Amino acid sequence: QFVARPVGLCITTASGQCQSDYVNCSVFKKAGETFPLQIQAVGWESANDADICSGNLATPNFALNSIALGSTLVAPNPGTNATVGKVSYNHAPAADGRNRVDQSVSEVGVFKMTATPPTNGYIGYTIPPASSAPVGRFTPYDFVLSNGSVTAGCGSFSYMGQPMPTSFTVTARNSSGGTTRNYRDEF
């Protein structure tokens, strides 16, 4: 006779919230390292509920496959959005309505994690897309030195203490060895 569905999904992390002054947030993870996301299906609390992660009851029977996961860049702005390690998940029933997803981002910066249920995917209804509070600060996983050269100070040799011109390229990378584009300026 009727369909009871969650009002939405609440996405949180146990740590890593970065609310403002993004460049000075504590380091959360390196680009490419995994971190746990908690995604909880919650029920309606009140009209114009601005924060469904606070005070809303869990909906433990909710199950839905193929919920798309992503990220939205918060800082630096402008910048490059990250590719997430896990692009979708299947939400399973849980006593507290909460599922754990091990996630990663490929870039440096601060991001909002997103979950987008399929259109008309829950018994003909669309659960609205969800977004977390800002998460980060993500830093480079490592650096690689390339194109290094040292020029002798005196033709083919250098004297002790004599300046020697050097040049090299340092590249900030994520855990897969990809170049991070946001490691610049204040970041």
C-alpha positions in Angstrom: 0.0 0.0 0.0 2.9 2.4 0.6 6.7 2.7 0.3 8.8 3.8 3.3 12.2 5.1 2.1 15.1 6.9 3.7 15.1 10.7 3.4 18.8 10.4 2.4 22.2 9.2 3.1 24.6 10.6 5.7 28.3 10.4 4.8 30.9 10.8 7.6 34.4 9.9 8.4 35.7 9.0 11.9 38.3 11.8 11.5 39.5 14.1 8.8 36.8 16.8 8.9 38.3 20.1 7.7 35.7 22.9 8.2 37.6 26.0 7.2 41.0 27.5 6.7 41.6 24.5 4.5 45.3 25.0 3.9 46.0 24.8 7.6 43.8 21.7 8.4 45.8 18.8 9.9 47.0 16.3 7.4 44.4 13.5 7.1 45.8 11.1 4.5 48.2 10.9 1.6 46.8 11.0 -1.9 45.8 7.4 -2.7 45.7 6.1 0.9 42.5 4.5 1.9 40.2 5.8 4.7 36.9 4.6 6.0 33.7 6.3 4.9 30.5 5.6 6.9 27.4 5.9 4.8 24.1 5.7 6.8 20.6 5.6 5.5 18.4 7.9 7.7 14.7 8.7 8.1 12.9 12.0 8.0 13.1 14.2 11.1 11.5 17.5 10.2 10.7 19.8 7.3 13.7 21.8 6.0 16.2 19.6 7.9 19.5 21.2 7.1 21.7 18.3 8.6 20.4 14.8 8.1 23.5 13.5 9.9 22.3 15.0 13.2 19.3 13.6 15.0 17.8 11.5 12.2 16.9 7.9 12.9 18.6 5.1 11.1 16.7 3.0 8.5 18.3 -0.4 9.1 16.3 -2.3 6.5 17.4 -0.1 3.6 19.3 -1.9 0.8 20.2 -0.6 -2.7 22.8 -1.6 -5.2 25.0 0.5 -7.5 25.2 3.7 -5.5 27.7 5.9 -7.3 30.6 7.3 -5.2 32.6 10.4 -6.1 34.2 13.6 -4.7 33.9 17.3 -5.2 36.9 19.6 -4.8 36.6 22.2 -2.0 40.2 23.5 -2.0 42.5 24.6 -3.6 40.2 26.5 -5.9 40.7 26.5 -8.8 42.0 23.0 -8.9 41.6 19.4 -10.1 39.0 17.1 -8.7 40.1 13.7 -7.5 39.4 10.3 -8.9 38.0 8.1 -6.1 39.3 4.5 -5.5 35.9 3.0 -5.1 33.3 4.3 -7.7 30.2 2.5 -6.4 29.0 0.3 -3.6 25.9 -1.7 -2.6 24.2 -0.6 0.5 23.3 -3.6 2.7 20.8 -3.7 5.6 22.6 -3.0 8.9 21.4 -2.6 12.5 22.4 1.0 12.6 21.7 1.6 8.8 25.4 2.3 8.4 27.7 0.7 5.8 31.5 1.1 5.8 33.3 1.8 2.5 37.1 2.0 2.2 37.7 5.0 -0.1 40.7 6.9 -1.5 41.2 10.1 -3.5 43.9 10.6 -6.1 44.6 14.3 -5.5 45.9 16.7 -2.9 43.5 19.1 -1.2 40.2 19.0 0.6 37.1 17.3 -0.8 33.5 16.5 -0.1 32.7 12.8 -0.6 29.5 12.1 -2.6 27.0 9.2 -3.0 24.5 9.3 -5.7 21.8 6.5 -5.7 20.4 5.5 -9.1 17.4 7.4 -10.5 14.1 5.7 -9.6 16.3 3.0 -8.1 14.4 2.3 -4.8 11.0 0.8 -5.6 10.5 3.6 -8.2 11.7 6.4 -5.9 14.9 8.4 -6.2 16.9 8.8 -3.0 18.6 12.2 -3.2 22.4 12.5 -3.8 24.4 13.0 -0.6 27.6 14.9 0.2 29.8 14.8 3.2 31.3 17.7 5.2 34.8 18.7 3.8 37.3 16.0 4.3 41.1 16.4 4.2 43.8 17.8 4.0 45.3 15.2 1.6 49.0 15.6 0.8 51.2 14.0 -1.8 52.0 10.3 -1.2 55.7 10.8 -2.3 58.0 12.9 -4.5 60.2 11.8 -7.4 63.3 13.6 -8.5 64.1 13.6 -12.3 66.1 15.4 -14.9 68.9 16.1 -12.4 72.1 17.6 -13.5 75.2 19.1 -11.8 77.5 21.4 -13.8 81.2 21.4 -12.7 82.2 24.8 -11.4 85.6 24.8 -13.1 85.3 23.2 -16.5 85.4 19.4 -15.8 85.8 19.5 -12.0 85.0 21.6 -9.0 87.0 22.7 -6.0 85.9 21.9 -2.5 83.4 24.6 -1.4 83.0 25.9 -4.9 79.4 26.6 -6.0 78.1 24.1 -8.6 75.0 24.9 -10.6 72.3 22.2 -10.2 68.9 21.7 -11.8 66.3 19.0 -11.3 62.5 18.5 -11.4 60.6 17.4 -8.3 57.1 15.9 -8.9 54.5 15.3 -6.2 52.7 12.0 -6.7 49.8 9.9 -5.4 50.2 6.2 -4.3 49.7 5.0 -7.9 52.6 7.1 -9.1 50.4 9.7 -10.8 51.2 13.4 -10.7 49.1 15.4 -8.2 48.0 18.7 -9.9 46.9 20.5 -6.7 50.2 20.4 -4.9 50.9 24.1 -5.5 50.7 27.5 -4.0 49.6 27.2 -0.3 48.9 23.5 -0.7 
